[in-house]
Amino acid sequence: METTFNVPERNEVSEANQAIFDTLSKSIGFVPNLYANFAYSNNALATFLAAQGAKTSLTGKEKEIVNLIVSQVNTCEYCLAAHSKSLK
């Protein structure tokens, strides 16, 4: 069974999330759909991004490997490509 999500556009999210969309667009060139869907909540996107950037015992490469494995388990071709590129 496949589930379809409507990905919100910048003008459909709160002002705080619009600012995050702008920052993401400037830094990586776009807003990934996963992040955009978090923006349905007023707090989830900022919280998720803060957790992603939190201090950890893992190296950057190790975190990318975890992201790659999760992408494979989720069968997300886009994420697999993005995280594979990051590891190179």
DSSP file (Angstrom, degrees, kcal/mol; ACC not computed):
  #  RESIDUE AA STRUCTURE BP1 BP2  ACC     N-H-->O    O-->H-N    N-H-->O    O-->H-N    TCO  KAPPA ALPHA  PHI   PSI    X-CA   Y-CA   Z-CA
    1    1 A M              0   0    0      0, 0.0     2,-0.4     0, 0.0     0, 0.0   0.000 360.0 360.0 360.0 127.8    0.0    0.0    0.0
    2    2 A E        -     0   0    0      2,-0.0     2,-0.4     0, 0.0     0, 0.0  -0.827 360.0-154.7-103.0 135.9    1.4    3.3   -1.0
    3    3 A T        -     0   0    0     -2,-0.4     2,-0.5     2,-0.0     0, 0.0  -0.914   6.2-153.1-109.8 134.6    0.8    6.5    0.9
    4    4 A T        -     0   0    0     -2,-0.4     2,-0.4     2,-0.0    -2,-0.0  -0.907   6.6-161.5-109.0 133.6    1.0    9.9   -0.8
    5    5 A F        -     0   0    0     -2,-0.5     2,-0.7     2,-0.0    32,-0.0  -0.921  18.4-131.0-112.3 138.1    1.8   13.1    1.0
    6    6 A N        -     0   0    0     -2,-0.4    -2,-0.0    31,-0.0     0, 0.0  -0.798  25.4-140.4 -84.5 119.2    1.1   16.6   -0.2
    7    7 A V        -     0   0    0     -2,-0.7    30,-0.1     1,-0.1     2,-0.1  -0.701  19.5-124.3 -84.9 123.2    4.3   18.5    0.3
    8    8 A P        -     0   0    0      0, 0.0     2,-0.2     0, 0.0    31,-0.1  -0.358  17.3-133.3 -70.4 145.7    3.6   22.0    1.5
    9    9 A E    >   -     0   0    0      1,-0.1     3,-1.9    -2,-0.1     4,-0.3  -0.465  32.7 -97.9 -86.4 166.7    5.0   25.0   -0.4
   10   10 A R  G >  S+     0   0    0      1,-0.3     3,-1.4     2,-0.2    11,-0.1   0.882 123.5  54.5 -53.5 -43.8    6.7   27.9    1.3
   11   11 A N  G 3  S+     0   0    0      1,-0.3    -1,-0.3     7,-0.0     4,-0.1   0.524 101.5  61.3 -73.4  -3.7    3.5   30.0    1.4
   12   12 A E  G <  S+     0   0    0     -3,-1.9    -1,-0.3     2,-0.1     2,-0.2   0.381  95.6  70.9-101.3   2.3    1.6   27.2    3.2
   13   13 A V  S <  S-     0   0    0     -3,-1.4    27,-0.1    -4,-0.3     5,-0.1  -0.708  92.2 -80.8-117.3 168.6    3.8   27.0    6.3
   14   14 A S     >  -     0   0    0     25,-0.5     4,-2.4    -2,-0.2    -1,-0.2  -0.110  43.2-107.3 -62.6 163.0    4.3   29.3    9.3
   15   15 A E  H  > S+     0   0    0      1,-0.2     4,-2.0     2,-0.2     5,-0.1   0.883 121.0  54.0 -60.0 -39.0    6.6   32.4    9.1
   16   16 A A  H  > S+     0   0    0      1,-0.2     4,-1.5     2,-0.2    -1,-0.2   0.917 111.2  44.8 -62.1 -42.6    9.2   30.6   11.2
   17   17 A N  H  > S+     0   0    0      2,-0.2     4,-2.8     1,-0.2    -1,-0.2   0.823 107.5  58.7 -72.4 -30.3    9.2   27.6    8.9
   18   18 A Q  H  X S+     0   0    0     -4,-2.4     4,-2.4     2,-0.2    -1,-0.2   0.908 104.9  51.1 -61.0 -40.6    9.3   30.0    5.9
   19   19 A A  H  X S+     0   0    0     -4,-2.0     4,-2.1     2,-0.2    -2,-0.2   0.893 110.5  48.4 -63.8 -39.0   12.5   31.4    7.3
   20   20 A I  H  X S+     0   0    0     -4,-1.5     4,-2.8     2,-0.2     5,-0.2   0.910 109.1  53.1 -67.0 -41.3   13.9   27.8    7.6
   21   21 A F  H  X S+     0   0    0     -4,-2.8     4,-2.8     1,-0.2    -2,-0.2   0.923 109.3  50.0 -56.3 -44.4   12.8   27.1    4.0
   22   22 A D  H  X S+     0   0    0     -4,-2.4     4,-2.1     2,-0.2    -2,-0.2   0.909 111.1  48.3 -62.4 -43.0   14.8   30.2    2.9
   23   23 A T  H  X S+     0   0    0     -4,-2.1     4,-2.4     2,-0.2    -2,-0.2   0.920 113.1  47.4 -63.8 -44.7   17.9   29.1    4.8
   24   24 A L  H  X>S+     0   0    0     -4,-2.8     4,-3.1     1,-0.2     5,-0.8   0.916 110.6  52.3 -62.7 -43.0   17.7   25.6    3.4
   25   25 A S  H  X5S+     0   0    0     -4,-2.8     4,-0.9    -5,-0.2    -1,-0.2   0.890 113.0  44.7 -61.4 -39.4   17.2   27.0   -0.1
   26   26 A K  H  <5S+     0   0    0     -4,-2.1    -1,-0.2    -5,-0.2    -2,-0.2   0.880 119.5  40.6 -71.3 -37.9   20.2   29.2    0.2
   27   27 A S  H  <5S+     0   0    0     -4,-2.4    -2,-0.2    -5,-0.2    -3,-0.2   0.891 135.3  12.2 -83.7 -39.4   22.4   26.5    1.8
   28   28 A I  H  <5S-     0   0    0     -4,-3.1    -3,-0.2     2,-0.2    -2,-0.1   0.464 100.5-111.9-118.5  -2.9   21.5   23.4   -0.3
   29   29 A G  S  <<S+     0   0    0     -4,-0.9     2,-0.3    -5,-0.8    -4,-0.2   0.334  86.8  25.3  95.0  -8.7   19.6   24.8   -3.1
   30   30 A F  S    S-     0   0    0     -6,-0.6    -2,-0.2    -9,-0.0    -1,-0.1  -0.966  81.1 -98.7-167.9 174.9   16.1   23.4   -2.2
   31   31 A V        -     0   0    0     -2,-0.3     5,-0.1    -3,-0.1   -10,-0.1  -0.943  40.2-129.5-109.8 111.5   14.0   22.1    0.6
   32   32 A P     >  -     0   0    0      0, 0.0     4,-2.5     0, 0.0     3,-0.3  -0.274  19.6-119.6 -58.2 145.2   14.0   18.3    0.8
   33   33 A N  H  > S+     0   0    0      1,-0.2     4,-2.5     2,-0.2     5,-0.2   0.841 112.3  58.4 -57.3 -36.6   10.4   16.9    0.9
   34   34 A L  H  > S+     0   0    0      1,-0.2     4,-1.4     2,-0.2    -1,-0.2   0.942 110.1  43.4 -58.6 -47.0   11.1   15.2    4.3
   35   35 A Y  H  > S+     0   0    0     -3,-0.3     4,-1.0     1,-0.2     3,-0.2   0.918 111.4  54.2 -64.8 -43.5   11.9   18.6    5.8
   36   36 A A  H >< S+     0   0    0     -4,-2.5     3,-0.7     1,-0.2    -1,-0.2   0.890 105.7  53.0 -59.9 -39.4    9.0   20.3    4.1
   37   37 A N  H >< S+     0   0    0     -4,-2.5     3,-1.5     1,-0.3    -1,-0.2   0.847 102.2  58.1 -67.3 -32.3    6.6   17.8    5.5
   38   38 A F  H >< S+     0   0    0     -4,-1.4     3,-1.8     1,-0.2     7,-0.6   0.789  92.2  73.2 -61.8 -25.6    7.9   18.5    9.0
   39   39 A A  T << S+     0   0    0     -4,-1.0   -25,-0.5    -3,-0.7    -1,-0.2   0.556  71.5  82.0 -72.0  -6.9    6.9   22.1    8.4
   40   40 A Y  T <  S+     0   0    0     -3,-1.5     2,-0.3    -4,-0.2    -1,-0.3   0.827  90.6  63.2 -61.1 -28.6    3.2   21.2    8.8
   41   41 A S  S <> S-     0   0    0     -3,-1.8     4,-0.5    -4,-0.2   -27,-0.1  -0.733  86.3-135.8 -93.7 145.1    4.0   21.5   12.5
   42   42 A N  T  4 S+     0   0    0     -2,-0.3     4,-0.2     1,-0.2    -1,-0.1   0.755 102.7  23.2 -70.0 -22.4    5.1   24.9   13.8
   43   43 A N  T  > S+     0   0    0     -5,-0.1     4,-2.2     2,-0.1     5,-0.2   0.649 100.9  80.9-117.3 -20.7    7.9   23.2   15.9
   44   44 A A  H  > S+     0   0    0     -6,-0.3     4,-2.9     1,-0.2     5,-0.2   0.871  90.9  51.9 -63.8 -40.7    8.8   19.9   14.3
   45   45 A L  H  X S+     0   0    0     -7,-0.6     4,-2.6    -4,-0.5     5,-0.2   0.955 113.4  42.9 -63.9 -50.2   11.1   21.2   11.5
   46   46 A A  H  > S+     0   0    0      1,-0.2     4,-2.2     2,-0.2    -1,-0.2   0.899 116.2  49.6 -62.1 -40.2   13.3   23.3   13.8
   47   47 A T  H  X S+     0   0    0     -4,-2.2     4,-2.3     2,-0.2    -2,-0.2   0.918 111.4  48.4 -65.5 -43.5   13.4   20.6   16.4
   48   48 A F  H  X S+     0   0    0     -4,-2.9     4,-2.3    -5,-0.2    -2,-0.2   0.928 112.5  47.9 -62.6 -45.8   14.3   17.9   13.8
   49   49 A L  H  X S+     0   0    0     -4,-2.6     4,-1.6     1,-0.2    -1,-0.2   0.875 110.9  51.6 -64.9 -36.7   17.1   20.1   12.3
   50   50 A A  H  < S+     0   0    0     -4,-2.2     4,-0.4    -5,-0.2    -1,-0.2   0.907 110.2  49.2 -64.7 -41.1   18.4   20.9   15.8
   51   51 A A  H >< S+     0   0    0     -4,-2.3     3,-0.9     1,-0.2    -2,-0.2   0.887 108.4  53.7 -65.5 -38.1   18.5   17.1   16.6
   52   52 A Q  H 3< S+     0   0    0     -4,-2.3    -1,-0.2     1,-0.2    -2,-0.2   0.861 113.8  42.4 -63.4 -34.8   20.3   16.5   13.3
   53   53 A G  T 3< S+     0   0    0     -4,-1.6    -1,-0.2    -5,-0.2    -2,-0.2   0.407  89.4 121.7 -92.8   2.8   23.0   19.0   14.2
   54   54 A A  S <  S-     0   0    0     -3,-0.9     2,-0.1    -4,-0.4    -3,-0.1  -0.250  75.3 -89.9 -67.5 153.7   23.3   18.0   17.8
   55   55 A K        +     0   0    0      2,-0.0     2,-0.3     1,-0.0    -1,-0.1  -0.373  56.1 169.3 -63.2 138.8   26.7   16.8   19.2
   56   56 A T        -     0   0    0      2,-0.2    -1,-0.0    -3,-0.1     0, 0.0  -0.945  47.7-119.1-146.6 163.3   27.2   13.1   18.9
   57   57 A S  S    S+     0   0    0     -2,-0.3     2,-0.2     2,-0.1    -2,-0.0   0.577  87.9  95.9 -81.5  -9.5   30.0   10.6   19.3
   58   58 A L  S    S-     0   0    0      1,-0.1    -2,-0.2     2,-0.0     2,-0.1  -0.550  76.2-124.9 -80.8 145.0   29.6    9.7   15.6
   59   59 A T     >  -     0   0    0     -2,-0.2     4,-2.3     1,-0.1     5,-0.2  -0.355  31.0-103.4 -75.8 167.6   31.8   11.2   13.0
   60   60 A G  H  > S+     0   0    0      1,-0.2     4,-2.0     2,-0.2     5,-0.1   0.900 124.3  51.2 -58.4 -41.2   30.3   13.0   10.0
   61   61 A K  H  > S+     0   0    0      1,-0.2     4,-2.0     2,-0.2    -1,-0.2   0.905 108.9  50.7 -64.4 -41.7   31.0   10.0    7.8
   62   62 A E  H  > S+     0   0    0      1,-0.2     4,-2.2     2,-0.2    -1,-0.2   0.893 108.6  51.8 -64.1 -39.6   29.4    7.6   10.3
   63   63 A K  H  X S+     0   0    0     -4,-2.3     4,-2.4     1,-0.2    -1,-0.2   0.898 109.0  50.8 -63.8 -39.2   26.3    9.7   10.5
   64   64 A E  H  X S+     0   0    0     -4,-2.0     4,-2.6     2,-0.2    -1,-0.2   0.874 107.6  53.4 -65.7 -36.5   26.1    9.7    6.6
   65   65 A I  H  X S+     0   0    0     -4,-2.0     4,-2.4     2,-0.2    -2,-0.2   0.920 109.1  48.5 -63.7 -42.9   26.4    5.9    6.7
   66   66 A V  H  X S+     0   0    0     -4,-2.2     4,-2.6     2,-0.2     5,-0.2   0.937 111.9  49.7 -61.0 -45.7   23.5    5.7    9.1
   67   67 A N  H  X S+     0   0    0     -4,-2.4     4,-2.3     1,-0.2    -2,-0.2   0.893 110.3  51.3 -59.3 -40.2   21.5    8.0    6.8
   68   68 A L  H  X S+     0   0    0     -4,-2.6     4,-2.0     2,-0.2    -1,-0.2   0.913 110.2  48.1 -64.1 -43.5   22.4    5.8    3.9
   69   69 A I  H  X S+     0   0    0     -4,-2.4     4,-2.6     2,-0.2    -2,-0.2   0.925 111.9  49.1 -64.4 -44.5   21.3    2.6    5.6
   70   70 A V  H  X S+     0   0    0     -4,-2.6     4,-2.5     1,-0.2    -1,-0.2   0.904 109.9  52.6 -61.6 -40.3   18.0    4.2    6.7
   71   71 A S  H  <>S+     0   0    0     -4,-2.3     5,-2.4    -5,-0.2     4,-0.3   0.885 110.0  48.5 -61.8 -38.3   17.5    5.4    3.1
   72   72 A Q  H ><5S+     0   0    0     -4,-2.0     3,-1.1     2,-0.2    -2,-0.2   0.926 111.0  48.8 -68.1 -44.1   18.0    1.9    1.9
   73   73 A V  H 3<5S+     0   0    0     -4,-2.6    -2,-0.2     1,-0.3    -1,-0.2   0.888 114.8  46.1 -61.6 -38.7   15.6    0.4    4.4
   74   74 A N  T 3<5S-     0   0    0     -4,-2.5    -1,-0.3    -5,-0.2    -2,-0.2   0.470 106.8-131.4 -81.2  -2.0   13.0    3.1    3.4
   75   75 A T  T < 5 +     0   0    0     -3,-1.1     2,-0.9    -4,-0.3    -3,-0.2   0.893  47.8 160.6  48.0  47.3   13.7    2.4   -0.3
   76   76 A C     >< -     0   0    0     -5,-2.4     4,-2.7     1,-0.2    -1,-0.2  -0.835  23.2-171.7 -99.2 101.1   14.1    6.1   -0.9
   77   77 A E  H  > S+     0   0    0     -2,-0.9     4,-2.3     1,-0.2     5,-0.2   0.885  85.5  52.5 -60.3 -41.0   16.0    6.4   -4.2
   78   78 A Y  H  > S+     0   0    0      2,-0.2     4,-2.5     1,-0.2    -1,-0.2   0.946 112.5  44.3 -59.9 -49.2   16.4   10.2   -3.8
   79   79 A C  H  > S+     0   0    0      1,-0.2     4,-2.9     2,-0.2     5,-0.3   0.887 110.8  54.7 -65.8 -39.5   17.9    9.8   -0.3
   80   80 A L  H  X S+     0   0    0     -4,-2.7     4,-2.1    -9,-0.2    -1,-0.2   0.932 111.4  45.1 -57.8 -46.0   20.1    7.0   -1.4
   81   81 A A  H  X S+     0   0    0     -4,-2.3     4,-2.2    -5,-0.2    -2,-0.2   0.924 114.5  48.1 -64.6 -44.5   21.6    9.1   -4.1
   82   82 A A  H  X S+     0   0    0     -4,-2.5     4,-1.9     1,-0.2    -2,-0.2   0.922 115.6  42.4 -65.1 -44.8   22.0   12.2   -1.9
   83   83 A H  H  X S+     0   0    0     -4,-2.9     4,-1.5     2,-0.2    -1,-0.2   0.813 112.2  54.3 -75.3 -28.9   23.7   10.3    1.0
   84   84 A S  H  X S+     0   0    0     -4,-2.1     4,-1.0    -5,-0.3    -1,-0.2   0.917 109.7  48.3 -65.6 -42.3   25.8    8.3   -1.4
   85   85 A K  H >< S+     0   0    0     -4,-2.2     3,-0.6     1,-0.2    -2,-0.2   0.904 108.5  54.1 -63.5 -41.4   27.1   11.5   -3.0
   86   86 A S  H 3< S+     0   0    0     -4,-1.9    -1,-0.2     1,-0.2    -2,-0.2   0.847 105.4  54.1 -62.0 -34.0   27.7   13.0    0.5
   87   87 A L  H 3<        0   0    0     -4,-1.5    -1,-0.2     1,-0.3    -2,-0.2   0.737 360.0 360.0 -74.6 -21.8   29.9   10.0    1.4
   88   88 A K    <<        0   0    0     -4,-1.0    -1,-0.3    -3,-0.6    -2,-0.2   0.491 360.0 360.0 -77.5 360.0   32.1   10.5   -1.7
